[in-house]
């Protein structure tokens, strides 16, 4: 990721990096929310991930891009919730 913000390239790289770790969740069209919002609305059920949330995506991507120095120091997850469970290794 660049220091000036997230780019489409960053997102594409992250998607490729975590593809073997996360489930590919579907997009589900919501007729009722689309009607309320007067536009097309899709829902992405990230609750289907093993951790029950989207947080596996960010945690896995960060862990996969640690520097050697960061790996040598180790990582501590201060959460026993779904973010703390997000790294499967």
N, C-alpha and C positions, 0 to 999 in steps of 0.2 A: 504494500500500500504506500502511496506517496504521502509526503508531509502536507500536501495542499488539499487533501480530500480524497474521497473514494472515487474511483473511475470505473467505467464499464470493463476495462481491462483487468482491474483488481478483482471485480466480481467474477469474471470469466475464469481467471486463474484459481480463485477460491473454489469455484464450482468443480473444476477439474481435480483440484487437490483433495477434496473431501468426498468425491464420488463413490469411493469404495467403502466409506465409513457411514454415511447417512443414507436413509431410505429416500427414494424419490417419491415424494408425496404428490398426490393429484391436485389439480385446481378444480374446484366444484362451483359451478354457477349457482348463485343465490338469486332466485327469482324475486323473493320478498324484499331483500336488501336492494336489489337493482331497482325495483319499483319505488321504494322509499327514497333512494338517492337520485332517481331519474337518470341513471347511467348504469352501465354493465358492471356488476360486482362479482368477483370470484373469491372464494374462501380457499385457503391452503391449510389443510388439517395437520399441522405439525405435531399435534398430540399423538400421531401415529409413530413418531420417532421412538426409539427404545427408551429415551429419557423422558418422554411425554411432553417435550417442548422443542422449540427451534434452537435452543441454546447449544445443542451438540454441534451445530454448523459453525458458530463462531469459535467455540472452544477447540474443536478439532482443527480448524484452519490455523488458529494461533499456535497450537502445539506443533503442527507440521512445519511451521516456519520459524521455530526457535533457532537462534544462533548456537554455535558450539558452546560459547560461554554460558548462555542461558541454560542449555541442556546440562552442562557441568554443575551449575548451581542447583538445578532441580526445580520442581514446580510444586507448590502447595495449593490445594483447592480449599478455600475457607468456607465452603458450602457443602452441606450434606444433601442439598436439594438437587434439582435437575441440572444445574450448572456444574456442580461438583461431580456428578455422575457422567458428565458429557464426554470425557476422554476414555475411550474403551480399552486402552492398553495399560 
